[in-house]
Amino acid sequence: MAALSLAGCVSGPEPGERGFEPYMAGMMEHEPAWRQLEDEEGHLLTEELLDEPLDIDGATKVALLNHPRVQADIRRIEIAEGQLRQEAALANPEIESEAYLWGDGDMQNIETSLLIDLARGFQQRSRIRAATQGIEASRAEAAENLLNFIFDVQHRWVDAVAAAEDLERVRDVVESYQAMSEAAGLHHDAGNIADDELRRIEVEATEARLLLRRAEERAHRTRIALGESLGVDDDQWSIPNKLPPIPGRLPVPDDAEERALQRSTALEQLHRQSEFTAFQLRAERWGGALPELAAGITTDWNIDQGRWQFGPALRLQLPLFDRRSPSRDVLRAEQVILDFESRQLARRLEYDLKSATEHLETTHESALHYAGEVLPLREQTVDDALEQYNAMTISALDLLDVKRLQLGSERDFVEIRADFWRAAVEIDRLVSGASPP
């Protein structure tokens, strides 16, 4: 298994062997360095990462080391490099040979010509420059695919950890409901609560178990999705059961919009494709104006005279009827389309970045509000209700209602923090140069 390593703590990019480092280096905040690893080295690094529960960066590194998609994207660059070498190759010489026979089948003479396509040679530089733009577009595409893969892994990590945290909270509440249901049964046997109150408490406990089942299903589903990205067996890895804390300030760079436009791999692809089309258009213009020309030498073996005759050979095709005008029209239309697509993509990047930033601000404010005010008040309300329940001034159902509200607030807090980290990942995606999902 040939793999790539994302070194997240280096001071600068470390050149690799595949030729697309200029698109990857510096795109992400931690400036990843890409290098190809041997099988054993990749396995050792993977095992080291799997020793501890995977944080978001650890999950990204494991995925890059083990997922086949990474290698597939790199191979796309190799295809483009092969195409460049093909364009750089000289045209093969053409050999034409003709034999002349008498009516009885005896050989009269043989004519042989060796021709080289001069027109192809004249246009070779333009073709090489066009192929170079194609390679750059392929590199940008590979970088974009890898970046999107990275941030898809991080999105899945956030979903899986949020589901795991939500599951832990639901389990705690279900245990409380179960204990209260058992206590209510004892009080009912002692004649302290009525039949209808006991049934309502049992219904609450049953609904809590169903809630737990749904939370377990969500945790399992998101873990499967993350595991598919990691590329390792399910029993080899673990994740935290709690999302990272919300930072005090928003993780958005001041020049986020400028960086998103400058680093956009999709815009880079469109630019390279436009350059490629421009070179093609130039070649078509020359091809429509200049004749196709091949030159070389010709030889003639005359049987009667018993000697060779030599002379120059020339093949000329005049551009009288096919001036390649339709091809030029198609290429010009493609250039216009690429220009419109570039402007549309730039506007979309600006819109998506603003939208993600606003969502990040909203979830950040909501998370801090929940952590500082809502959850402490819910906890205090539950403590007060528990004291009143022990003093027999409220019923068990009243206490369950209070705990249900607390659970709802705690689950809302988990989802708000998950939304915050999803928005943070999305901003990182855009600022790093990846396309919007």
C-alpha positions in Angstrom: 0.0 0.0 0.0 1.6 3.2 -1.1 0.2 6.0 1.1 0.4 9.7 1.8 1.0 11.3 5.1 -0.4 14.6 6.3 2.2 16.0 8.7 0.2 18.5 10.6 2.8 20.0 12.9 5.6 21.0 10.4 6.7 24.5 9.9 6.4 24.4 6.1 5.6 22.1 3.2 7.9 19.2 2.5 8.2 18.5 -1.2 6.8 15.1 -2.3 7.2 13.2 -5.5 4.0 13.6 -7.3 4.2 17.2 -8.4 1.1 18.7 -6.9 2.6 20.1 -3.7 2.2 23.8 -4.9 -1.6 23.2 -4.7 -1.6 21.5 -1.3 1.1 23.3 0.6 -0.3 26.2 2.6 -3.9 25.5 1.7 -4.8 24.4 5.2 -4.0 26.3 8.3 -1.6 23.7 9.6 0.3 23.7 6.2 0.3 20.0 5.4 3.4 18.3 4.0 2.8 15.5 1.5 5.2 12.7 1.0 4.8 9.1 -0.2 5.3 6.4 2.4 6.5 2.8 2.1 4.0 0.1 3.2 5.7 -0.6 6.6 6.1 3.1 7.5 2.5 3.8 6.7 1.3 0.9 8.8 3.5 2.0 11.8 2.2 5.6 11.6 -1.4 4.3 11.4 -0.9 2.1 14.4 0.6 5.0 16.3 -2.4 7.2 15.5 -4.9 4.5 16.5 -3.4 4.0 19.9 -5.5 6.9 21.2 -9.1 8.0 20.5 -8.9 9.9 17.2 -9.3 13.6 17.3 -10.3 15.4 14.1 -6.7 15.8 12.8 -5.9 12.2 13.7 -8.9 10.9 11.8 -7.8 12.9 8.8 -4.3 11.5 8.9 -5.6 7.9 9.2 -7.9 8.4 6.3 -5.2 9.8 4.1 -2.9 6.9 4.9 -5.4 4.2 4.2 -8.2 5.2 1.8 -7.8 4.1 -1.8 -9.3 7.3 -3.1 -6.1 9.1 -2.2 -4.0 7.0 -4.5 -6.6 7.2 -7.3 -6.5 10.9 -7.2 -2.7 10.9 -7.5 -2.8 8.6 -10.5 -4.9 11.2 -12.3 -1.8 13.4 -12.3 0.3 10.6 -13.7 -2.2 10.3 -16.6 -1.8 14.0 -17.4 2.0 13.8 -17.2 1.9 10.9 -19.7 -0.2 13.1 -22.0 2.4 15.8 -21.9 5.2 13.4 -22.8 3.1 12.2 -25.7 2.7 15.8 -27.0 6.4 16.4 -26.6 7.3 13.4 -28.7 8.4 14.1 -32.3 6.2 13.0 -35.1 7.0 9.6 -36.5 8.5 9.7 -40.0 6.3 8.4 -42.8 7.6 6.0 -45.4 5.8 5.6 -48.7 6.9 3.0 -51.2 5.6 2.2 -54.7 6.6 -0.6 -57.0 6.0 -0.6 -60.8 5.6 -3.8 -62.7 5.5 -4.7 -66.4 2.4 -6.5 -67.7 4.1 -9.9 -67.3 4.8 -9.2 -63.7 8.4 -8.3 -63.9 9.7 -5.5 -61.7 10.3 -2.3 -63.5 11.3 0.1 -60.7 10.7 0.9 -57.0 10.0 4.4 -55.5 10.4 5.0 -51.8 9.8 8.3 -49.9 10.7 9.2 -46.3 8.6 12.2 -45.1 8.5 14.1 -41.8 5.5 16.2 -40.8 7.0 19.7 -40.6 3.7 21.4 -39.7 3.4 19.3 -36.5 7.0 20.2 -35.6 6.2 23.9 -36.1 3.2 23.6 -33.7 4.9 21.4 -31.2 5.7 24.2 -28.8 2.1 25.3 -28.7 0.9 21.8 -28.2 3.4 21.3 -25.3 2.2 24.5 -23.7 -1.4 23.5 -24.1 -0.6 20.0 -22.6 1.1 21.8 -19.7 -2.0 23.7 -18.9 -3.9 20.4 -19.0 -1.5 18.9 -16.4 -1.9 22.0 -14.2 -5.7 21.6 -14.4 -5.3 17.9 -13.5 -3.1 18.8 -10.5 -5.7 21.3 -9.4 -8.4 18.7 -9.7 -6.4 16.2 -7.7 -5.8 18.8 -5.0 -9.5 19.7 -4.9 -10.5 16.0 -4.6 -8.1 15.5 -1.8 -9.2 18.6 0.0 -12.8 17.7 -0.3 -11.9 14.2 0.9 -10.2 15.7 3.9 -13.1 17.9 4.9 -15.7 15.1 4.2 -13.7 13.0 6.8 -13.8 15.9 9.3 -17.6 16.4 8.7 -18.1 12.7 9.4 -15.9 12.9 12.5 -18.1 15.8 13.9 -21.3 13.8 13.2 -19.9 10.7 14.8 -18.6 12.4 18.0 -21.8 14.4 18.3 -23.9 11.2 18.1 -21.7 9.5 20.7 -22.1 12.4 23.1 -25.8 12.6 22.6 -26.0 8.8 23.2 -24.2 9.2 26.5 -26.6 11.9 27.6 -29.7 9.8 26.6 -28.3 6.8 28.5 -27.9 8.8 31.7 -31.5 10.0 31.5 -32.9 6.5 30.6 -31.2 5.2 33.7 -32.8 7.9 35.8 -36.2 7.2 34.2 -35.8 3.5 34.9 -34.8 4.1 38.5 -37.8 6.4 39.0 -40.1 3.9 37.4 -38.9 1.2 39.8 -39.3 3.6 42.7 -42.8 4.5 41.5 -43.7 0.8 41.5 -42.7 0.5 45.1 -44.7 3.6 46.1 -47.7 2.2 44.2 -47.5 -1.0 46.1 -47.3 1.0 49.3 -50.4 2.9 48.2 -48.6 6.2 47.9 -49.4 6.9 44.2 -52.4 6.1 42.1 -52.7 3.7 39.2 -52.9 6.3 36.5 -49.8 8.1 37.8 -47.9 4.8 37.8 -48.9 4.1 34.2 -47.9 7.5 33.1 -44.5 7.0 34.7 -44.1 3.6 33.0 -45.0 5.2 29.6 -42.4 7.9 30.2 -39.8 5.2 30.9 -40.8 3.2 27.8 -40.5 6.3 25.6 -37.1 7.0 27.0 -36.0 3.5 26.0 -37.2 4.2 22.5 -35.3 7.4 22.5 -32.2 5.5 23.5 -32.7 3.1 20.6 -32.9 5.9 18.1 -29.8 7.5 19.6 -27.9 4.2 19.4 -28.9 3.8 15.8 -27.7 7.3 15.0 -24.4 6.7 16.7 -23.9 3.4 14.9 -24.8 5.0 11.5 -22.4 7.9 11.9 -19.6 5.6 13.1 -20.1 3.4 10.0 -19.8 6.5 7.8 -16.6 7.6 9.5 -15.2 4.1 9.4 -15.7 4.0 5.6 -13.5 7.1 5.3 -10.8 5.9 7.7 -10.2 2.7 5.7 -9.4 0.6 8.7 -11.3 -2.2 10.5 -14.0 -1.0 12.9 -12.4 -2.6 16.0 -9.1 -0.8 15.5 -10.2 2.8 16.2 -12.1 4.8 18.7 -13.3 8.4 19.0 -14.0 10.7 22.0 -17.6 10.8 23.3 -17.6 14.5 23.6 -17.1 17.4 21.1 -14.3 19.9 21.6 -15.2 22.9 23.7 -16.3 26.1 22.0 -13.5 28.6 21.6 -13.8 32.1 23.0 -13.4 33.7 19.6 -14.4 32.7 16.1 -11.8 30.8 14.1 -12.3 32.9 10.9 -9.3 34.7 9.4 -9.7 38.3 8.6 -8.9 37.8 4.9 -11.0 34.6 4.5 -12.7 35.8 1.4 -9.5 36.8 -0.4 -7.8 33.6 0.5 -10.8 31.5 -0.6 -10.6 33.1 -4.0 -6.9 32.9 -4.4 -6.6 29.3 -3.3 -9.7 27.9 -5.0 -8.7 24.8 -6.9 -11.9 24.9 -8.9 -11.1 28.4 -10.1 -7.6 27.2 -10.9 -9.0 24.4 -13.0 -11.2 26.8 -14.9 -8.3 29.2 -15.5 -6.1 26.3 -16.7 -8.8 25.0 -19.0 -9.3 28.5 -20.4 -5.5 28.7 -21.1 -5.7 25.3 -22.7 -8.6 26.4 -24.9 -6.7 29.6 -25.9 -3.7 27.5 -27.0 -6.0 25.2 -29.0 -7.7 28.3 -30.6 -4.2 29.6 -31.6 -3.3 26.3 -33.1 -6.6 26.2 -35.1 -5.9 29.6 -36.4 -2.5 28.6 -37.6 -3.8 25.3 -38.9 -6.5 27.2 -40.9 -4.0 29.6 -42.4 -1.0 27.5 -43.1 -0.7 24.5 -45.3 -0.1 21.0 -44.0 3.5 20.4 -44.9 5.7 17.3 -45.0 9.1 17.1 -46.5 11.8 14.4 -46.9 13.6 12.5 -49.5 12.6 10.0 -52.2 14.6 7.2 -53.9 13.9 5.4 -57.2 15.5 2.1 -58.2 15.4 1.7 -61.9 15.7 -1.9 -63.0 16.7 -1.1 -66.6 19.3 1.3 -65.7 20.4 -0.6 -62.6 20.9 2.4 -60.4 19.3 4.5 -57.6 18.0 7.9 -58.2 17.6 10.4 -55.3 15.6 13.6 -54.9 13.6 15.7 -52.5 10.0 14.8 -51.5 7.3 17.3 -50.6 3.7 16.9 -49.6 1.5 20.0 -49.4 -2.1 20.3 -48.4 -3.5 23.8 -49.1 -6.2 25.2 -46.8 -8.6 26.2 -49.5 -11.9 24.8 -48.4 -11.4 23.6 -44.7 -10.2 26.7 -42.9 -11.3 25.3 -39.5 -13.7 28.1 -38.9 -16.3 25.9 -37.1 -13.6 24.5 -34.8 -12.5 28.1 -33.9 -16.2 29.1 -33.2 -16.5 26.1 -30.8 -13.4 27.0 -29.0 -14.4 30.7 -28.7 -17.7 29.6 -27.3 -15.9 27.3 -24.8 -13.8 30.3 -23.6 -16.9 32.4 -23.0 -18.5 29.5 -21.1 -15.4 29.1 -18.9 -15.4 32.9 -18.2 -19.1 32.8 -17.1 -18.4 29.7 -15.0 -15.4 31.4 -13.3 -17.4 34.4 -12.4 -20.3 32.3 -11.2 -18.0 30.2 -9.0 -16.4 33.3 -7.5 -19.8 34.6 -6.5 -20.8 31.3 -5.1 -17.6 31.1 -3.0 -18.2 34.6 -1.6 -21.9 33.7 -0.8 -21.0 30.3 0.8 -18.3 31.8 2.9 -20.6 34.6 4.2 -23.3 32.1 4.9 -21.0 29.8 6.7 -19.5 32.7 8.7 -23.0 33.9 9.7 -24.0 30.4 10.7 -20.8 30.0 12.7 -21.4 33.3 14.5 -25.0 32.3 15.4 -24.1 28.9 16.7 -21.1 30.3 18.6 -23.4 32.8 20.3 -26.0 30.2 21.0 -23.5 27.7 22.4 -22.0 30.3 24.8 -25.6 31.2 25.9 -26.5 27.6 26.6 -23.3 26.9 28.4 -23.4 30.1 30.5 -27.1 30.4 31.2 -29.5 27.8 30.0 -27.8 24.6 31.3 -27.0 26.0 34.7 -30.6 27.1 35.1 -31.8 23.7 34.0 -29.6 22.0 36.5 -30.7 24.3 39.3 -34.4 23.7 38.3 -33.8 19.9 38.5 -32.1 20.2 41.9 -35.0 22.3 43.2 -37.6 19.9 41.8 -35.7 16.9 43.4 -35.9 18.7 46.8 -39.6 19.3 46.3 -40.1 15.7 45.3 -38.3 14.4 48.4 -40.4 16.7 50.5 -43.4 15.2 48.7 -44.6 18.7 47.5 -44.6 17.6 43.8 -45.3 14.3 42.1 -42.9 12.0 40.3 -44.5 13.1 37.0 -43.7 16.7 37.8 -40.1 15.7 38.4 -40.0 13.8 35.1 -41.3 16.9 33.3 -38.4 18.9 34.7 -35.8 16.3 33.8 -37.3 16.0 30.3 -36.8 19.7 29.8 -33.2 19.4 31.0 -32.5 16.5 28.6 -34.0 18.6 25.7 -31.7 21.5 26.5 -28.6 19.2 26.9 -29.3 17.6 23.5 -29.9 21.0 21.9 -26.5 22.0 23.3 -24.8 19.0 21.7 -26.4 19.8 18.3 -25.6 23.5 18.5 -21.9 22.6 19.2 -22.0 20.1 16.4 -23.4 22.8 14.0 -20.6 25.1 15.2 -17.9 22.6 14.3 -19.5 21.7 11.0 -19.6 25.4 10.1 -15.9 25.7 11.2 -15.0 22.8 9.0 -16.9 24.4 6.1 -15.1 27.7 6.5 -11.8 25.8 6.6 -12.8 24.0 3.4 -13.5 27.2 1.5 -10.5 29.1 2.8 -8.2 26.1 2.0 -9.3 26.2 -1.6 -11.8 23.3 -1.9 -15.1 23.8 -3.7 -18.4 24.1 -1.9 -20.1 20.7 -1.4 
